C-alpha cells in the first residue's frame, strides 16, 4: 500500500462519479467515459511519467493500492451488482419470451463460447486449454455494462428486458464455466464431462439454496416488521454479503448464483415491501459500477497495451460480427420478437468487470503454474472489453433509433390525471409534437381524453405494476396534475427515482393557514408548476372560459411586456425556435429569449 493511499482512493470515487455525471450531461454512454477515465488515470499517467511529463509516477495503481484485497473486493462488488440486477428482473417482463432468454443463456452461450474458442486457437494462436478458458470467460456480458447502456438507450418493446435478463443470468453461468475450464487448464487435462456436470450441479445447487434462504429470511423479517425502516438497507446488504461469502466458501463462484437468485426472488414476491431496498440498491449500483470501471481501466499496464496485435482486432471482429449475431439467430428462431429486436440484440454484447476480474485471477495462477499461453490471456480479454464497450457504446443508441426501438430524446411527459386541466395542457403539448401519456383512475376522464385523441392509460400511477404495463419510450418528465395533493406528492416522489427530481413536476400544494407553509414538505413533492395557483384555482379559470394561447416574443416584445399586457395569463411553458421546451416553474423560472413562444392559459377574449 502506498504511503498515503487517500488521494488514490478519493480519485476512484471522484473519477467514477464525475464520469457518470459528465456522461449524463453530454447524453453519452457512461461506460465509455468511465473506462477512458480509468485508462487515463492508470496506464496514461504511467506513460507520461516514463517520459517525465507532468507525472513522476503512476497516479492510480489499484494493484499497489489494494494489494491482496483487490480481487476479493471486486468479486463481492460484482455479487452486489448482480443482486441489484436481480431486483429488476420480474417474470412479467419476459412473459411470452422466456424461451428466448433460456436459449440465449444456454444455446446462445454455447455458440458464443465455441466461436471464441476457435478464434482464440486459430486467430490468436493460444493453446487449446487457454483457448477454452478464454471462450468460457467471454460468454459473459453482465449488468455492469448492459445496465448503463440500456439506461442510455431506453429501448422499447421486449428487447430491453430480454437483454437485462440475459446479462444478469449469464454472469454466474460464465463464471462457473470459467472455473471449470481453469481447473482443467491448471491441471493440464481436458475437461471430463462427468466432472464438469458435477461442478455445475454443485455450484448451482449451493448458490440457489443460499440465495433462496437469504431471500426468504429477509422477507420474513420485513413481513413481520422486525427491521426498522432505517435499517432495512443495511440488513439487506448484510444478508447479501453473507449469502455470497458462505456460498463461495462452500463452492467456488456459487456466490454469484446466490446473490442473483436472492434478487430475483425479492423482485417477484408480494409478501413484503422492498421500497427502501430499491432506493438503496440503485445508489449502490452506481457507486460500485463507477468504481469498478475506474479500477478496471487503471489496472491496465502499458506493456499489456503494447502486446496488442492485429490478431486481437480480428478476434474482436469475429466476436462482434459473427459470434454474437449467430448466437442470437439460433436463440430466437420462431416467433416472439420482431426482426428489428433480433437485429438490435445481435449488436449488443459488451463485456465488463466480470470478464476482467476472472481473467486477472486465472492469469496470475496459471502464470505461477507455468502454463503455456497464460500471459496472453489478459491482453486478449482486455482487448475484447475495450473493443466491445467502444463499439456497442457508440452504436447502440443510433442503431436503436434507426430501427425504431428508441427515440432520440426522452422529452415527453407522463401526465398523472386526465381531468379538464390535464387534458388542456396535454392537448397543447401534443400539438407541439411532444410525446404524452395521461394516467387516471377515473373512467370518465379517460374516456374524454381518448375522444380528444390523447394517449391514455386507465389505472393508478402509484400501483406496483404501473411501470410494467405502460410504455415510456420518449417520455422523461412527469406532470402531476390531479386534484389531490396527496396523489401528486406520492406520484412525484415515486417517479423522481425514474426521471430524476429535476424532471418531476406537480401543482403547488395549498398553504396551511396556521403555519403559512405548504402542507406537503418540499422533499415529498415535485417542482412546483406555473404559479402559486392550486388545482381548484386553475380549474375555475378553465370553467370561466380560459384557454390555451400562444404568444411569440421578440426583441421589442419581451416577457415583461407580455406580463404587463396579459396580467390574467398564466404561462405554462416556453417553446424555443429549435423546439426545446422549458416549463414555467416557481423555483427556477426560465428567461426566454427572443422568438420564443409562450404557451399560456389566458382568457379567451384576449
N, C-alpha and C positions, 0 to 999 in steps of 0.2 A: 504494500500500500504506500502511495506517495506520502511525503512529509506533511503536506496539507491537502487532504482529499476534498475539502469543502468546495473549491472552485469547480472541480470536475463533476462532483455530484450536482451542484447547482446548475452547471451547464447542461446536464442531461434534461433537467426539467425545463430550463429556460428555452433551450433549443427546441425541445419537443412540443411544448405548449405554444411557443411562439410560431413554429412552423404550422401547427394546426390552425392557429388564429389567422395567420397570413393566407393560408390556403382558403379559408372561409371568406376572407376579404376579397381575394382575387378570383373566387369561384374556380379553384384549381384543385386537382386531386391531392389530398393531404399526404398520401403515402409517398408521392414523388418528392415533395418538399422535405418530408421527414428523412427519407433516405439520403437526399442530397446534403441536408444539414449534417447528418452523421458522418458522411464521407468527407465533407469539408473539415469537420472538427477532428477527425482521426487521421486517415492517410493524407488528407490535404495539407494539414499543418505539419505532418511528418515530412512530406515532400519539400515544403517551404523551409523547414528547419535544416534539412540536409544541404540546402543552398544558402543558408544564413539569411533568409528573407523573413522579416517580421518576427519569426518564432525561433527560440533557442532549442526547443524540444517539442515533441508531440503534445498537443494540448489535451486531448482526450484519449485515453487508452483504457478501455473497460477491463482488459485482462489484468493490467497492472493495478487498476483501481480496486477491483473487487476480488481478484485472485480466485481461490477455490470456491468462493460464494457465487461467482458469476452464473455458471450454468444451472445450479440449483434454483437460484432466484429467477432465471429466465424460464425454467421448467415450471415452477409454481405460478409464475405470471401467466404463462400460456394456459395452465389449468384454470385460472380465474377468468381469463378471457373466454375460454370455452364454456364456462358456467354462464357468463354473461350472454354469450351467443345462444346457449340452450334456452335461456329465459325468453328469447324472441321467437322460439320455434313452437308454434301452435299447430296442432294437426289439422285444424280447419283451413289453414293457409294452403295446404297441398292436397286438399280434398279433390280426388279425381286424377291427380298426377303423382300419387305415392309411388306407383310402379316406376316412374321416371327417376325419382330420387334414388330408389333402391337400385336400379340398374346403373346409375351414374357412379354410385359408391362401390359397386361390385364389378359388373361387366366393363363399365367405362374406366374404372380404376385399373382393371387388368389390361385393357388395351393401352392406356397411357403408360403403365409400367413397362409393358412389353416393348413399346416403341422406344422408351427411354433406355431400356437395357440394350437393345440393338444399336441405338445411336451411340451409347457410351462405349460399346465394344468396337464398332466398326468405324465410327467417326472420330471419337476421342482416343481410341486405341487402348482402353482400360482392360485390365484382366477381368475374366468372367465374374469372379466373386465381387470385385469392386463395382463392376457394371450392374450387377443385380442389386447391390446395396444402393447405388445411386438411383436406379429405377424405382426402388421402394420409397426412397426419400422424396422423389419428385412427383409422386402421385398426389401429394397434399396441396391444397390451396390455403384454406384456413380463414377464420374470421378476422385475423389481423390485417388482411389485405382485401378480402371480399367485402367486409363490413364498410370500411371507409369509401370504397369505390361505389357500392350500391347507394350509400348515403349521398354521394356526389351526383350520381346519375338519376336515382329515383325512377327506375323503370316501372312501367305499368304491367298489368296482367300477372301471370303466374311465374314469369321468369325470375323475378326478384326472390320470392320465397324458395323457389327451387334451388337457385344458386346459393342462398343463405343456408339452407339445409345441407346441401352438398358440402359446402366449405367447412361447416362445423362437424358433420358426421365423419368426413373423410380424414380429419386430423388424427384422431386416435387410431383409426384403421391404418393410416400410413405410418404412424409412429410404431405400431405393433409390427407391421411387416418389416420395417427398417431394423428393428431389434432382432428379429429372427434372421434377417439377411446378414446383419453384423455378426451374430454369433457363429453363423456358418463361415463367414469370411475370416474371422479371428481364429477359428478352429481349423481353417484350411480345408474344409469339406463342403460339398454341395448340400443344400438343404434337403433333409429327409422328410418326405410328405407326412409321415406319422408324427414326427417331432413338431413339424410346422402346425399341424392341426391341433396337437395337444397344447402348444403355446397359444394359439389363437383362442381355443376354448377356455383355457385357464385365465388368460388376460381379460377376456370379455366377461367371464363369469364373476371374477373378483371385482372388476370395475362396476358392473351393473349392480351387484349386491351392495357394494359400499355406497355408490351414489344413491340407490333407492333407499337404503337405510337412513342416510343423512337427510334426504328429502322428506321422508315420512316423519322423522324426528322433528324436523323444523316445522312441518305442517301441524303436528301435534302441539308443539309449543305455541304456535301462532293461534291455532284454533281455540285453545283454552286461555288465551291472553296471559300466558306465563312469561312473556317478554314485553317489557315496556317499549313504547314506540321508539324512544331514542336509542335503544339497544338492539333493535331488530337488524339493522345493517351489520353491526359488529358481530352479533351472534351468527348471522348468516356467513360472514367472512370466516369466522372461526370454524364452522362446520364444513365449509368448502375446503379450507386448508387441511382440516383433519381427515376428511374423506380422501383427498388427493394423496396425502402423505402416507396414510395407513395402507391404502390400496397399492401405492407404488412400492412400499416396503414388502408387501406380500408378493407382488408380481410386477416386474419392470414394465413401465408405461401404462399400467392399469389405471393410474391416477387420471389420465386424460379421459378415459371412458367414464370414470366415476363422476367427474365434475360435469361432463356433458349430460349424462343421464340425470343427474340431480337437477340441472337447469331445466331440462325438458319436462320432467315430472312436475316441477313447481309451476311451469308455464301453462300446463294443461289441467291442473286441478282447480276446483271451485270451492274447496272447503275453507280456505283461509285467504285473507287479503295479503298481497305482497307488494302493496303500493310503495312502501318505504324502500323495499329491496330494489324495485325497479329504478327509483331515483338514484340510489347509491350505485348500482351496477353500471349505469350509464356514465357517471362521472369517473368511476374506477376504470372503466374500459378505455376512455380517452386518455387517462393518465398512463395506463400500462402500455397501450399501443404506441403512444408517442415516445415513451421512454425506451421501449424495446427497439423501435426502429432507429432511434439515435444510437443505441448500443450496437445494433446490427451493422449500421454503416461505419461506425467508429472502429469496430473490431477488424475491419479490413486492413491488410498491410499493403504497402507499395509494392513489395515483392510479389504478393499474390496477384495484384492487378497486372504486374509486368509479365506474369506467366500466361496471361490470356493469349490465345492464338485464334486464327481464322476458323479452326475446327470448332471452337466454342461457339462462334457465331452460327455455323452450320447446324450444330447441335441444338441451339436455341430455336432456329428457324424450323427444324424438324418438329420440335415440341409444339410450337405455336401454330404452324400452318398445316401440319399433317396429323400429329398425335391427338391434339385436342379436338379438331373437327371430326376425326374418325371415332374418337371415344363418344362424343355427343351423338353422332349419327347412329351408332349401334345401340345407344341407350335410349333413343327417342323414336325408335321405329314404331309405326302405328299412329293412333290418334292420341290427342291430349294437349298438344301445343301447336302453334302456328309455325310456318317456316321462318317467319321473322324472329320469333322467340328462339327457335332452334339455331338460327344463324348467330344471334347475339350470345347465346350460351357457348357456341363454338369459339367465340372470340373473347372468352372471359375465364382465364385460369392463371392468375398471378400466384407466385409463391412468396412466402414471407418468413416470419420468425421461426416457425416450427422447423421448416426445412433447414434453415441456417443453424439453429441450435443443435439439431440431431446430427447434422454433418460435422459440426465442430467437435462434438463429443467423440464421435466414432473415429474421426480422422486422427485425433490425438492418441486414442487407444490402439488403433491399427498401426500408427507410426511407431509406437513403443514396442509393438509386437513384430516389427519389421515385415509387415505385409506389403508386398509389391503393389504400387499404384495408390497407396494411401495418401501421398502428398498431392495427388491430382484431384482428390475428392472435393476439397473446399473450394478451389478456384472454379470447378465446374458448377457447383451448387450456387455460388455467389454470382456467376455469370448469368445463370438462369433467373435468379432472383432479381438482379438489377435489370436484366433484359425484359422479363415479363412485366415487372412493375412499370417500366417505362412504356412499353408497347401498349399494354392494356390500360394503363392510367391515362395515356394521351388519347387513345382511340375509343374508349368505352362510351363517353358522353356523345361525341359526334356520331358514332355508329348508332347508338340508341335513338337519337333524334332522326337520323336518316331512315331508320326502319320504322319510325312512328311509335316507338316504345317509350319515349320520354319527350318532354317539351323543353325548349331552350332554357326557360327560367320558371321558377315556381313563384309567379307573381299573382296568381289568382287568389280568390277569397272563399273560405269556408264561412258561411253566414249562418249563425245559430239564431233561428227564428224565421218565420215566413209570414209574419204579420204585415199590415199595410206599410209600416215604416221600412221594414226589412225588404219587402218587395219593391218599394220605390227605389231604394238605394241599389238593390241588386239589378233592377232594370237599367239603371244608369251605367253601372259597371259593365253589364252585359252589352250594352250599346257601344261602349268604348273598347270592346273586344277583350275583356278580361274574363278568365275562367271563373265561374262561380258555382257554388253548390249550397242550396238552402236546406237546413235540417230543422225539423219541427215535429212535435208530437201531436199537434192539432190537425185533424184531417181536413177541416175547412180551410185552414191556412195553406196546407199543402195543395189542396185542390185549386185554390185561387192562383197560387204560384204556377202550377202546371198549365192552367188556362192562359196565363200570361207568357207562356213559352220559356219558363225558367227551370233549370235543372234542380231537382229536389230529392230529398231522402226523408222518408217518413220514419221517425224514430227519435230516441233521445241521444243528444250529443254526449251525454255522460254515461251511457251504457258501456259495459265492459267490452262488447263485441263491435262497437261502432267502427273502430279502425280496421277491422277485418272485413267489414261489409261495405265501406264506401271507397271510392276511387279518388285518390288525392293527387294524381298526376297533374302538374301545372299549378297546384294550389299550395301556397306557402304562408298565407296570412289568415288570421281569424278575426271576424267581426261578431261580437256577442251583442245581439240587438233584441233580446226578449224583454217582456215587461218585468220579469223577475230579476232583481239584483242578485239573488242567491244563485240562480241558474247561470247568470252572466259571470259571476265570480268563480263558480266551480268550473265552468267550461274554460274560462281564461286560464285558471291555474293548471288544468289538465293539459290543454293544448300548448301551453308555454313550454312544456318539455319537448314537444314535437317541432314547433315553429320557432321557438325562442321568445323570450319576453318582449323583445323589440318588435315582433310582428304579431303580437296578440293584443287586440283592442276590444273595448267594451264601452257601453254608455256610462256616463258618470253615475255614481251612487248618490242617493239622496243625502242631504246634510241632516245630521241629528240635531234637533233644536236645542237640546240640553248642552251638548259638548261643542256644538258648532263644527263638528268634524264629520267626515263621511262615515256611514255606518259600517262599511266593509273596509278593512285596512288595506293599505297600498300593496302589501306583499301578497294579498289574496285576490287581486283583481288585475285586469289588463290595463293597458294605457288608455286614459280617458279620451273619448272621441268628441269632436265637433265643437262643443261649448259646454257651459255649465247646465244646460237644459237636460232634464231627465226624460225618460221614455214618455210619460204622460204629457209633458210639455210639447215634445216633438209630434206626438200623435195628434194632439189637439190642433196643431198648426196644419197638419195634413187634412184633418177633417174640416178645417176652415178654408181649404182650397189652395194651400201652399203646394207647390210642385217643383220639379227639377228645372233649374235654369242654368244655362251655360253662358259665361261672360269671358271674353278674351281680353287679357291685359296687354298694354303696350308701354312704350317709353313715357307717353303722356298720361295714360290711364293706369295708375298703379293700384296696388292692393288698398292703400289708404283711400284713394279716390273711390274705389268700389265700396268700401265700408261706409264712406260718407254718403254716397248716393243711394245705397241699398242698406239702410240701417236694420231692416227686418230680415234680411237674407242671412242664412247660416251656411257658410262654406263647408262642404262635405269633403271634397278633395280637390287637388290641383293636378292638372294634366299638362305635361310639358309637350313641346312640339315633337319630341322624339318618342312620345308615348309613355314616358315614365310617370308613374302615379305616386303622389305624396298625400297621405291622409291629413286632414286638419285635426291635429291632436293638441290637447291642452298643455302637456308637459314640455313639448318642444315644437312650437308652431313653425311651419315652413315659411320660407321667404321666397315667394315665387318671382321668377324673372320675367321680363317682357315676353310676350307671345304665349305665355302660359294661360290655359283655360281654367277658369274657376267653375266648378260644378257645385251648385248651392241649392238649398231648399229655400225658396223665396215665394212671396205672394204672386198669384197668377196674374195680377193686374200690372206688375212691373215688367 
